[in-house]
Amino acid sequence: MADEKRDSGRGKLHVKVKSNRGRTASSRRWLERQLNDPYVAAAKTKGYRSRAAFKIIELDDKFHFFREGARVLDLGAAPGGWSQIAAQRVGPTGKVVALDILEMEPLDGVAIFLGDMLAPETPDLLKEALGGPADVVLTDMAAPTTGHRQTDHLRTSALLEAALDLAEETLRPGGIFVGKAFQGGAASDLLQRLKKVFTSVKHVKPPASRSESVELYLVATGFRGG
C-alpha cells in the first residue's frame, strides 16, 4: 500500500510506502524512491528500458560522442537502456553491439551477444559483429553493493578495468570510452593508465545520477592505440 502526500514546498505529490510484514525497511525505501523518481516515470513514458537511458543522453548531449554511422559497443548492456539510446543516435547507418552475461530482450538496431567479456575470443567476435573497430565503447557496469564502500569501489574498479582492456582491443584510433566509476573516481593506477591511452579523461556526474549515489562517469576521448 502507498499513501500520497503533497510536498508543501513544491506542490507535487510524494508517495509514501506503508510497511507490511512481507516487506523489509530497505525494500520499502527502494520502492518509495522508485515511485517518487521523475526519471523512472519519464523512462516508462518514453518507452526506455531503464532510467539509466537519461544518463547516457545527458553525457552525449555534453560530449557528442554518438554520431550518424558510428560503431558502438555496449558492455554489460542489460537491460539495454544505453544501447537503446545509442541505436537511436547513430541511426540506421550505424551499428550497435551489446554484450552481457545476462539475457536481454531484443532491441531494434542492436546486435545482442550473450557472453563473457573476459573470454579470449570476445574481442575478435565483437569487431566482426561491428564490421570493424568501435568508435565508442560504453560500460555502465557496477558490482552488486556490499555496503562496504572500499570493497564496492574495488569491485567496480575491477569491472571498469576489464572493460578498458576490451576497449583497447576494439577501439579505433581517436575512439571514445565511457565508463562508470565510484566514490573518488577511478583508482589512481587505472586513471594513470587511461591518461596514457587517451588524450583527455574527464569525471562527470550527469543530472540523472541520483544525488545520494557515489557513482561518477569517466569520459575518455582520443584513443591513442592503433
Helices and strands as residue ranges (DSSP letters): E 2-7, E 12-17, H 25-35, H 38-46, H 53-63, E 71-75, H 81-90, E 95-100, E 110-114, H 122-130, E 134-139, H 149-170, E 171-182, H 188-197, E 198-204, E 215-223
